[in-house]
Amino acid sequence: MPVFALSPDYQGERMDRVENFHGNQIVYLGWDEHRMFCAAKAFPLPPSMPFAALIDNIMPEAFGQHPEFSQINWDTAEWLLDGEPFRPQLEVALADQGVGHKSLIRFKTPELTGYQGAGV
């Protein structure tokens, strides 16, 4: 959806530039078919963070309140990075796997279909 300024000479500053996040980059995380979360959540993360730290430290903060979170089998999770299939390497930094500023990481858990099947 295009965005139009209220006046043709508008010159606003973009506040979500990577330079404004003190060495971090914004990464969006979404858990597909789990409607307890209406949209992806945004986190300022260091580009050098290994993917394993994302799973161990960030995912519980993002999705831990969901009743199915403790049942996730991370070995069978299916991943998308910016809309493309993605196979994360646990010990490799986010940036080295193509995760950039304002990237969207989505995952699906085939064994789990949302609380009481809400995602089906």
MODELLER restraints for C-alpha pairs under 7 A, 6 or more apart:
rsr = mdl.restraints
at = mdl.atoms
rsr.add(forms.Gaussian(group=physical.xy_distance, feature=features.Distance(at['CA:18:A'], at['CA:25:A']), mean=5.79, stdev=0.5))
rsr.add(forms.Gaussian(group=physical.xy_distance, feature=features.Distance(at['CA:18:A'], at['CA:101:A']), mean=6.37, stdev=0.5))
rsr.add(forms.Gaussian(group=physical.xy_distance, feature=features.Distance(at['CA:23:A'], at['CA:46:A']), mean=6.46, stdev=0.5))
rsr.add(forms.Gaussian(group=physical.xy_distance, feature=features.Distance(at['CA:24:A'], at['CA:44:A']), mean=5.47, stdev=0.5))
rsr.add(forms.Gaussian(group=physical.xy_distance, feature=features.Distance(at['CA:24:A'], at['CA:45:A']), mean=4.95, stdev=0.5))
rsr.add(forms.Gaussian(group=physical.xy_distance, feature=features.Distance(at['CA:24:A'], at['CA:46:A']), mean=4.37, stdev=0.5))
rsr.add(forms.Gaussian(group=physical.xy_distance, feature=features.Distance(at['CA:24:A'], at['CA:47:A']), mean=6.39, stdev=0.5))
rsr.add(forms.Gaussian(group=physical.xy_distance, feature=features.Distance(at['CA:25:A'], at['CA:44:A']), mean=5.27, stdev=0.5))
rsr.add(forms.Gaussian(group=physical.xy_distance, feature=features.Distance(at['CA:25:A'], at['CA:45:A']), mean=5.40, stdev=0.5))
rsr.add(forms.Gaussian(group=physical.xy_distance, feature=features.Distance(at['CA:25:A'], at['CA:46:A']), mean=6.21, stdev=0.5))
rsr.add(forms.Gaussian(group=physical.xy_distance, feature=features.Distance(at['CA:25:A'], at['CA:47:A']), mean=6.58, stdev=0.5))
rsr.add(forms.Gaussian(group=physical.xy_distance, feature=features.Distance(at['CA:25:A'], at['CA:100:A']), mean=6.89, stdev=0.5))
rsr.add(forms.Gaussian(group=physical.xy_distance, feature=features.Distance(at['CA:25:A'], at['CA:101:A']), mean=4.69, stdev=0.5))
rsr.add(forms.Gaussian(group=physical.xy_distance, feature=features.Distance(at['CA:25:A'], at['CA:102:A']), mean=6.93, stdev=0.5))
rsr.add(forms.Gaussian(group=physical.xy_distance, feature=features.Distance(at['CA:26:A'], at['CA:42:A']), mean=6.27, stdev=0.5))
rsr.add(forms.Gaussian(group=physical.xy_distance, feature=features.Distance(at['CA:26:A'], at['CA:43:A']), mean=5.47, stdev=0.5))
rsr.add(forms.Gaussian(group=physical.xy_distance, feature=features.Distance(at['CA:26:A'], at['CA:44:A']), mean=4.48, stdev=0.5))
rsr.add(forms.Gaussian(group=physical.xy_distance, feature=features.Distance(at['CA:26:A'], at['CA:45:A']), mean=6.25, stdev=0.5))
rsr.add(forms.Gaussian(group=physical.xy_distance, feature=features.Distance(at['CA:26:A'], at['CA:101:A']), mean=5.19, stdev=0.5))
rsr.add(forms.Gaussian(group=physical.xy_distance, feature=features.Distance(at['CA:26:A'], at['CA:102:A']), mean=4.92, stdev=0.5))
rsr.add(forms.Gaussian(group=physical.xy_distance, feature=features.Distance(at['CA:27:A'], at['CA:42:A']), mean=5.60, stdev=0.5))
rsr.add(forms.Gaussian(group=physical.xy_distance, feature=features.Distance(at['CA:27:A'], at['CA:43:A']), mean=5.37, stdev=0.5))
rsr.add(forms.Gaussian(group=physical.xy_distance, feature=features.Distance(at['CA:27:A'], at['CA:44:A']), mean=6.34, stdev=0.5))
rsr.add(forms.Gaussian(group=physical.xy_distance, feature=features.Distance(at['CA:27:A'], at['CA:45:A']), mean=6.70, stdev=0.5))
rsr.add(forms.Gaussian(group=physical.xy_distance, feature=features.Distance(at['CA:27:A'], at['CA:101:A']), mean=6.31, stdev=0.5))
rsr.add(forms.Gaussian(group=physical.xy_distance, feature=features.Distance(at['CA:27:A'], at['CA:102:A']), mean=5.10, stdev=0.5))
rsr.add(forms.Gaussian(group=physical.xy_distance, feature=features.Distance(at['CA:27:A'], at['CA:103:A']), mean=5.19, stdev=0.5))
rsr.add(forms.Gaussian(group=physical.xy_distance, feature=features.Distance(at['CA:27:A'], at['CA:104:A']), mean=6.11, stdev=0.5))
rsr.add(forms.Gaussian(group=physical.xy_distance, feature=features.Distance(at['CA:28:A'], at['CA:40:A']), mean=5.66, stdev=0.5))
rsr.add(forms.Gaussian(group=physical.xy_distance, feature=features.Distance(at['CA:28:A'], at['CA:41:A']), mean=5.26, stdev=0.5))
rsr.add(forms.Gaussian(group=physical.xy_distance, feature=features.Distance(at['CA:28:A'], at['CA:42:A']), mean=4.34, stdev=0.5))
rsr.add(forms.Gaussian(group=physical.xy_distance, feature=features.Distance(at['CA:28:A'], at['CA:43:A']), mean=6.34, stdev=0.5))
rsr.add(forms.Gaussian(group=physical.xy_distance, feature=features.Distance(at['CA:28:A'], at['CA:102:A']), mean=6.51, stdev=0.5))
rsr.add(forms.Gaussian(group=physical.xy_distance, feature=features.Distance(at['CA:28:A'], at['CA:103:A']), mean=6.08, stdev=0.5))
rsr.add(forms.Gaussian(group=physical.xy_distance, feature=features.Distance(at['CA:28:A'], at['CA:104:A']), mean=4.60, stdev=0.5))
rsr.add(forms.Gaussian(group=physical.xy_distance, feature=features.Distance(at['CA:28:A'], at['CA:105:A']), mean=6.05, stdev=0.5))
rsr.add(forms.Gaussian(group=physical.xy_distance, feature=features.Distance(at['CA:29:A'], at['CA:40:A']), mean=5.01, stdev=0.5))
rsr.add(forms.Gaussian(group=physical.xy_distance, feature=features.Distance(at['CA:29:A'], at['CA:41:A']), mean=5.21, stdev=0.5))
rsr.add(forms.Gaussian(group=physical.xy_distance, feature=features.Distance(at['CA:29:A'], at['CA:42:A']), mean=6.44, stdev=0.5))
rsr.add(forms.Gaussian(group=physical.xy_distance, feature=features.Distance(at['CA:29:A'], at['CA:104:A']), mean=5.97, stdev=0.5))
rsr.add(forms.Gaussian(group=physical.xy_distance, feature=features.Distance(at['CA:29:A'], at['CA:105:A']), mean=5.00, stdev=0.5))
rsr.add(forms.Gaussian(group=physical.xy_distance, feature=features.Distance(at['CA:29:A'], at['CA:106:A']), mean=5.80, stdev=0.5))
rsr.add(forms.Gaussian(group=physical.xy_distance, feature=features.Distance(at['CA:30:A'], at['CA:39:A']), mean=6.74, stdev=0.5))
rsr.add(forms.Gaussian(group=physical.xy_distance, feature=features.Distance(at['CA:30:A'], at['CA:40:A']), mean=4.23, stdev=0.5))
rsr.add(forms.Gaussian(group=physical.xy_distance, feature=features.Distance(at['CA:30:A'], at['CA:41:A']), mean=6.50, stdev=0.5))
rsr.add(forms.Gaussian(group=physical.xy_distance, feature=features.Distance(at['CA:30:A'], at['CA:105:A']), mean=6.35, stdev=0.5))
rsr.add(forms.Gaussian(group=physical.xy_distance, feature=features.Distance(at['CA:30:A'], at['CA:106:A']), mean=4.59, stdev=0.5))
rsr.add(forms.Gaussian(group=physical.xy_distance, feature=features.Distance(at['CA:30:A'], at['CA:107:A']), mean=6.46, stdev=0.5))
rsr.add(forms.Gaussian(group=physical.xy_distance, feature=features.Distance(at['CA:31:A'], at['CA:106:A']), mean=5.76, stdev=0.5))
rsr.add(forms.Gaussian(group=physical.xy_distance, feature=features.Distance(at['CA:31:A'], at['CA:107:A']), mean=5.17, stdev=0.5))
rsr.add(forms.Gaussian(group=physical.xy_distance, feature=features.Distance(at['CA:31:A'], at['CA:108:A']), mean=6.01, stdev=0.5))
rsr.add(forms.Gaussian(group=physical.xy_distance, feature=features.Distance(at['CA:32:A'], at['CA:106:A']), mean=6.62, stdev=0.5))
rsr.add(forms.Gaussian(group=physical.xy_distance, feature=features.Distance(at['CA:32:A'], at['CA:107:A']), mean=5.96, stdev=0.5))
rsr.add(forms.Gaussian(group=physical.xy_distance, feature=features.Distance(at['CA:32:A'], at['CA:108:A']), mean=5.13, stdev=0.5))
rsr.add(forms.Gaussian(group=physical.xy_distance, feature=features.Distance(at['CA:33:A'], at['CA:113:A']), mean=6.14, stdev=0.5))
rsr.add(forms.Gaussian(group=physical.xy_distance, feature=features.Distance(at['CA:33:A'], at['CA:114:A']), mean=5.97, stdev=0.5))
rsr.add(forms.Gaussian(group=physical.xy_distance, feature=features.Distance(at['CA:33:A'], at['CA:119:A']), mean=4.24, stdev=0.5))
rsr.add(forms.Gaussian(group=physical.xy_distance, feature=features.Distance(at['CA:34:A'], at['CA:113:A']), mean=6.90, stdev=0.5))
rsr.add(forms.Gaussian(group=physical.xy_distance, feature=features.Distance(at['CA:34:A'], at['CA:114:A']), mean=4.60, stdev=0.5))
rsr.add(forms.Gaussian(group=physical.xy_distance, feature=features.Distance(at['CA:34:A'], at['CA:119:A']), mean=5.60, stdev=0.5))
rsr.add(forms.Gaussian(group=physical.xy_distance, feature=features.Distance(at['CA:35:A'], at['CA:114:A']), mean=6.84, stdev=0.5))
rsr.add(forms.Gaussian(group=physical.xy_distance, feature=features.Distance(at['CA:35:A'], at['CA:118:A']), mean=6.91, stdev=0.5))
rsr.add(forms.Gaussian(group=physical.xy_distance, feature=features.Distance(at['CA:35:A'], at['CA:119:A']), mean=6.41, stdev=0.5))
rsr.add(forms.Gaussian(group=physical.xy_distance, feature=features.Distance(at['CA:47:A'], at['CA:93:A']), mean=6.53, stdev=0.5))
rsr.add(forms.Gaussian(group=physical.xy_distance, feature=features.Distance(at['CA:47:A'], at['CA:94:A']), mean=5.40, stdev=0.5))
rsr.add(forms.Gaussian(group=physical.xy_distance, feature=features.Distance(at['CA:47:A'], at['CA:95:A']), mean=4.90, stdev=0.5))
rsr.add(forms.Gaussian(group=physical.xy_distance, feature=features.Distance(at['CA:48:A'], at['CA:93:A']), mean=4.72, stdev=0.5))
rsr.add(forms.Gaussian(group=physical.xy_distance, feature=features.Distance(at['CA:48:A'], at['CA:94:A']), mean=6.06, stdev=0.5))
rsr.add(forms.Gaussian(group=physical.xy_distance, feature=features.Distance(at['CA:48:A'], at['CA:95:A']), mean=6.38, stdev=0.5))
rsr.add(forms.Gaussian(group=physical.xy_distance, feature=features.Distance(at['CA:49:A'], at['CA:93:A']), mean=5.04, stdev=0.5))
rsr.add(forms.Gaussian(group=physical.xy_distance, feature=features.Distance(at['CA:49:A'], at['CA:94:A']), mean=5.79, stdev=0.5))
rsr.add(forms.Gaussian(group=physical.xy_distance, feature=features.Distance(at['CA:50:A'], at['CA:90:A']), mean=6.24, stdev=0.5))
rsr.add(forms.Gaussian(group=physical.xy_distance, feature=features.Distance(at['CA:50:A'], at['CA:91:A']), mean=5.18, stdev=0.5))
rsr.add(forms.Gaussian(group=physical.xy_distance, feature=features.Distance(at['CA:50:A'], at['CA:92:A']), mean=4.98, stdev=0.5))
rsr.add(forms.Gaussian(group=physical.xy_distance, feature=features.Distance(at['CA:50:A'], at['CA:93:A']), mean=4.08, stdev=0.5))
rsr.add(forms.Gaussian(group=physical.xy_distance, feature=features.Distance(at['CA:50:A'], at['CA:94:A']), mean=5.84, stdev=0.5))
rsr.add(forms.Gaussian(group=physical.xy_distance, feature=features.Distance(at['CA:51:A'], at['CA:88:A']), mean=6.81, stdev=0.5))
rsr.add(forms.Gaussian(group=physical.xy_distance, feature=features.Distance(at['CA:51:A'], at['CA:89:A']), mean=6.56, stdev=0.5))
rsr.add(forms.Gaussian(group=physical.xy_distance, feature=features.Distance(at['CA:51:A'], at['CA:90:A']), mean=4.66, stdev=0.5))
rsr.add(forms.Gaussian(group=physical.xy_distance, feature=features.Distance(at['CA:51:A'], at['CA:91:A']), mean=6.17, stdev=0.5))
rsr.add(forms.Gaussian(group=physical.xy_distance, feature=features.Distance(at['CA:51:A'], at['CA:92:A']), mean=6.26, stdev=0.5))
rsr.add(forms.Gaussian(group=physical.xy_distance, feature=features.Distance(at['CA:51:A'], at['CA:93:A']), mean=6.23, stdev=0.5))
rsr.add(forms.Gaussian(group=physical.xy_distance, feature=features.Distance(at['CA:51:A'], at['CA:94:A']), mean=6.02, stdev=0.5))
rsr.add(forms.Gaussian(group=physical.xy_distance, feature=features.Distance(at['CA:52:A'], at['CA:90:A']), mean=4.54, stdev=0.5))
rsr.add(forms.Gaussian(group=physical.xy_distance, feature=features.Distance(at['CA:52:A'], at['CA:91:A']), mean=6.11, stdev=0.5))
rsr.add(forms.Gaussian(group=physical.xy_distance, feature=features.Distance(at['CA:63:A'], at['CA:69:A']), mean=6.59, stdev=0.5))
rsr.add(forms.Gaussian(group=physical.xy_distance, feature=features.Distance(at['CA:67:A'], at['CA:115:A']), mean=6.85, stdev=0.5))
rsr.add(forms.Gaussian(group=physical.xy_distance, feature=features.Distance(at['CA:68:A'], at['CA:115:A']), mean=6.81, stdev=0.5))
rsr.add(forms.Gaussian(group=physical.xy_distance, feature=features.Distance(at['CA:72:A'], at['CA:109:A']), mean=6.75, stdev=0.5))
rsr.add(forms.Gaussian(group=physical.xy_distance, feature=features.Distance(at['CA:76:A'], at['CA:109:A']), mean=6.93, stdev=0.5))
rsr.add(forms.Gaussian(group=physical.xy_distance, feature=features.Distance(at['CA:77:A'], at['CA:107:A']), mean=6.37, stdev=0.5))
rsr.add(forms.Gaussian(group=physical.xy_distance, feature=features.Distance(at['CA:77:A'], at['CA:108:A']), mean=5.66, stdev=0.5))
rsr.add(forms.Gaussian(group=physical.xy_distance, feature=features.Distance(at['CA:77:A'], at['CA:109:A']), mean=4.88, stdev=0.5))
rsr.add(forms.Gaussian(group=physical.xy_distance, feature=features.Distance(at['CA:77:A'], at['CA:110:A']), mean=6.84, stdev=0.5))
rsr.add(forms.Gaussian(group=physical.xy_distance, feature=features.Distance(at['CA:78:A'], at['CA:107:A']), mean=5.42, stdev=0.5))
rsr.add(forms.Gaussian(group=physical.xy_distance, feature=features.Distance(at['CA:78:A'], at['CA:108:A']), mean=5.09, stdev=0.5))
rsr.add(forms.Gaussian(group=physical.xy_distance, feature=features.Distance(at['CA:78:A'], at['CA:109:A']), mean=6.51, stdev=0.5))
rsr.add(forms.Gaussian(group=physical.xy_distance, feature=features.Distance(at['CA:79:A'], at['CA:85:A']), mean=5.98, stdev=0.5))
rsr.add(forms.Gaussian(group=physical.xy_distance, feature=features.Distance(at['CA:79:A'], at['CA:86:A']), mean=5.22, stdev=0.5))
rsr.add(forms.Gaussian(group=physical.xy_distance, feature=features.Distance(at['CA:79:A'], at['CA:87:A']), mean=6.41, stdev=0.5))
rsr.add(forms.Gaussian(group=physical.xy_distance, feature=features.Distance(at['CA:79:A'], at['CA:106:A']), mean=5.76, stdev=0.5))
rsr.add(forms.Gaussian(group=physical.xy_distance, feature=features.Distance(at['CA:79:A'], at['CA:107:A']), mean=4.43, stdev=0.5))
rsr.add(forms.Gaussian(group=physical.xy_distance, feature=features.Distance(at['CA:79:A'], at['CA:108:A']), mean=6.53, stdev=0.5))
rsr.add(forms.Gaussian(group=physical.xy_distance, feature=features.Distance(at['CA:80:A'], at['CA:86:A']), mean=5.04, stdev=0.5))
rsr.add(forms.Gaussian(group=physical.xy_distance, feature=features.Distance(at['CA:80:A'], at['CA:105:A']), mean=5.75, stdev=0.5))
rsr.add(forms.Gaussian(group=physical.xy_distance, feature=features.Distance(at['CA:80:A'], at['CA:106:A']), mean=5.09, stdev=0.5))
rsr.add(forms.Gaussian(group=physical.xy_distance, feature=features.Distance(at['CA:80:A'], at['CA:107:A']), mean=6.23, stdev=0.5))
rsr.add(forms.Gaussian(group=physical.xy_distance, feature=features.Distance(at['CA:81:A'], at['CA:104:A']), mean=5.86, stdev=0.5))
rsr.add(forms.Gaussian(group=physical.xy_distance, feature=features.Distance(at['CA:81:A'], at['CA:105:A']), mean=4.73, stdev=0.5))
rsr.add(forms.Gaussian(group=physical.xy_distance, feature=features.Distance(at['CA:81:A'], at['CA:106:A']), mean=6.54, stdev=0.5))
rsr.add(forms.Gaussian(group=physical.xy_distance, feature=features.Distance(at['CA:82:A'], at['CA:103:A']), mean=5.85, stdev=0.5))
rsr.add(forms.Gaussian(group=physical.xy_distance, feature=features.Distance(at['CA:82:A'], at['CA:104:A']), mean=5.01, stdev=0.5))
rsr.add(forms.Gaussian(group=physical.xy_distance, feature=features.Distance(at['CA:82:A'], at['CA:105:A']), mean=6.40, stdev=0.5))
rsr.add(forms.Gaussian(group=physical.xy_distance, feature=features.Distance(at['CA:113:A'], at['CA:119:A']), mean=5.05, stdev=0.5))
rsr.add(forms.Gaussian(group=physical.xy_distance, feature=features.Distance(at['CA:113:A'], at['CA:120:A']), mean=6.01, stdev=0.5))
